[in-house]
Amino acid sequence: MDRLLVLVRHGQSEWNLKNLFTGWKDPGLTELGVEEARIAGRRLKARGLSFDLAFTSALSRAQETLRLMLDEIGQPGLRTVRDQALNERDYGDLSGLNKDDARKRWGEEQVHLWRRSYDVSPPAGESLKDTVARALPYYVQEILPAVLRGERVLVAAHGNSLRALVMVLDRLTPKTIPALELATGLPLVYRLHADSTVASKEVLDS
């Protein structure tokens, strides 16, 4: 039994390019983001990987990344579950603001704390801890059982919702998870043991 789980952060979005806090806002992919998604699909296909089931968020940049990858793999129309539990972290009042402008308004130290701490929330938004609190139960209840049944699962989501999953898979802690950065359009290929621990991990960066 393969127990395959592949995680991919969406390709570059228009707001990534503009250095804006995005969160639950819904900008589309840039031309680069489209190409990143296609390259991710080609890398998966080159490894001979195919899938039985896909999960993605309620946001279009993740859904479009998934669609482009599946086109490249040759699996358009794959059974897909969409759920806001996999949405990006909600940046609240920071959403739509330029990160440099936010630093001028609130100070470098405060913005760094909002962005990089584990449990400090921006105004009206979510901390990474809050994101873990919604994404992780969804993983345990919906995604992991499919993998353990032997279904090959592809997840296209966001930097922070995927960090929640990687936190468990890689056994990271609240102290070590803030340092983790996930590149856009870069597949993380996990194979799991029957007890849900990681048998192997590969980053498809070439």
C-alpha positions in Angstrom: 0.0 0.0 0.0 1.5 3.3 -1.1 -0.2 5.7 1.4 0.8 8.7 -0.7 0.2 12.3 0.4 1.4 15.2 -1.7 1.1 18.8 -0.4 1.5 21.8 -2.7 1.2 25.5 -1.9 -0.6 27.5 -4.6 1.4 29.3 -7.3 2.3 33.0 -6.9 -0.9 35.1 -6.5 -1.4 38.7 -7.7 -1.2 39.9 -4.1 2.0 37.9 -3.4 3.5 39.8 -6.2 2.3 43.1 -4.8 3.6 42.3 -1.3 0.1 42.4 0.2 -1.4 40.5 3.1 -3.8 38.1 1.4 -5.5 35.8 3.9 -9.1 35.0 3.0 -9.2 37.5 0.2 -9.3 35.9 -3.2 -6.9 37.2 -5.9 -6.0 35.1 -8.8 -2.7 33.6 -9.9 0.0 35.7 -11.8 1.5 34.4 -15.0 4.4 33.1 -12.9 1.9 31.4 -10.5 0.2 29.6 -13.4 3.6 28.4 -14.6 4.6 27.3 -11.1 1.4 25.2 -10.9 2.1 23.7 -14.3 5.7 22.9 -13.4 4.5 21.2 -10.2 2.2 19.0 -12.2 5.0 18.1 -14.7 7.3 17.2 -11.8 4.6 14.9 -10.3 4.0 13.3 -13.7 7.7 12.8 -14.3 7.8 10.8 -11.0 5.0 8.6 -12.3 2.6 9.9 -9.6 -1.2 9.8 -10.1 -4.0 10.4 -7.6 -7.3 9.0 -6.4 -8.5 12.1 -4.5 -7.7 15.8 -4.1 -8.4 18.3 -1.4 -8.2 22.1 -1.8 -9.5 25.3 0.0 -12.4 27.5 -0.8 -10.1 30.1 -2.4 -9.6 30.3 -6.2 -5.8 30.5 -6.2 -5.5 27.1 -4.6 -8.3 25.6 -6.8 -6.7 27.0 -10.0 -3.3 25.6 -8.9 -4.9 22.2 -8.4 -6.7 22.3 -11.8 -3.5 23.2 -13.6 -1.6 20.4 -11.9 -4.2 17.9 -12.7 -4.2 19.0 -16.4 -0.5 18.4 -16.5 -0.8 15.0 -14.8 -3.5 14.0 -17.2 -6.2 13.7 -14.5 -8.7 16.6 -15.2 -11.9 16.1 -13.3 -10.3 14.1 -10.4 -12.6 13.7 -7.4 -12.0 16.9 -5.4 -13.1 18.1 -2.0 -13.1 21.8 -1.3 -13.3 23.1 2.3 -12.5 26.4 4.0 -10.7 24.5 6.8 -7.8 24.5 4.3 -8.0 28.3 3.7 -5.1 30.5 4.3 -4.7 32.1 7.7 -7.1 35.0 8.1 -5.0 38.2 8.4 -8.0 40.2 9.6 -7.5 44.0 9.5 -4.1 43.4 7.7 -5.8 41.8 4.7 -5.1 43.8 1.5 -2.5 46.0 3.2 1.0 46.3 1.8 3.4 44.7 4.3 5.8 47.7 4.2 2.9 50.1 4.9 1.9 47.9 7.8 5.4 48.2 9.2 5.2 52.0 9.0 1.8 52.0 10.7 2.4 49.5 13.5 6.2 49.2 13.6 8.6 46.5 12.4 8.6 44.5 15.7 4.8 44.3 16.0 4.3 43.2 12.3 7.0 40.7 12.7 5.3 39.3 15.8 2.0 39.0 13.9 3.6 37.3 11.0 6.1 35.0 12.7 4.9 34.2 16.2 2.9 31.0 16.8 0.1 32.4 18.9 -0.2 36.2 18.5 -3.1 37.2 16.2 -3.3 40.4 14.1 -6.3 42.6 14.8 -9.5 40.7 13.9 -7.5 37.8 12.4 -6.0 34.4 13.1 -2.7 33.4 14.6 -0.8 30.4 13.2 -2.1 28.5 16.3 -5.7 29.4 15.3 -5.0 28.1 11.7 -3.6 24.9 13.1 -6.7 24.5 15.3 -9.0 24.4 12.2 -6.7 22.8 9.6 -5.4 20.0 11.8 -8.7 18.4 12.8 -9.7 18.5 9.1 -6.6 16.6 8.2 -7.1 14.0 10.9 -10.8 13.5 10.1 -10.9 13.8 6.3 -7.5 13.6 4.6 -5.5 11.2 6.8 -8.2 8.4 6.7 -8.2 8.5 2.9 -4.4 8.2 2.8 -4.4 5.3 5.3 -7.0 3.5 3.2 -4.5 3.5 0.4 -5.9 6.4 -1.6 -3.3 8.6 -3.3 -4.1 12.1 -2.1 -3.1 15.5 -3.5 -3.6 18.6 -1.4 -3.4 22.1 -3.0 -3.7 24.8 -0.3 -1.9 27.7 1.3 1.4 28.5 3.2 -0.1 28.5 6.6 -2.8 25.8 6.3 -0.1 23.5 4.9 2.3 24.5 7.7 -0.3 23.1 10.1 -0.2 19.7 8.3 3.6 19.7 8.0 3.8 20.6 11.7 2.3 17.2 12.5 4.0 15.2 9.7 7.5 16.6 10.5 6.9 16.7 14.2 7.6 20.4 14.6 6.8 22.3 17.7 5.3 25.8 18.4 8.9 27.0 18.7 10.1 25.5 15.4 7.1 25.9 13.1 7.3 29.7 12.8 10.7 29.4 11.0 9.2 27.0 8.3 8.6 28.6 4.9 6.9 26.8 2.1 7.7 27.8 -1.4 4.9 28.4 -4.0 4.3 25.5 -6.4 6.7 23.1 -4.8 5.4 19.6 -4.2 6.1 17.8 -0.9 5.8 14.1 -1.4 5.1 12.1 1.8 4.6 8.3 2.1 3.2 7.2 5.4 3.4 4.2 7.6 0.2 2.4 8.7 0.4 4.3 12.0 0.3 7.6 10.1 4.0 8.5 10.8 6.2 9.5 7.9 8.0 6.7 6.1 9.6 9.1 3.6 9.6 12.7 2.4 10.8 14.2 -0.8 10.7 17.8 -2.0 10.3 17.9 -5.8 12.4 21.0 -6.5 14.0 19.9 -9.7 
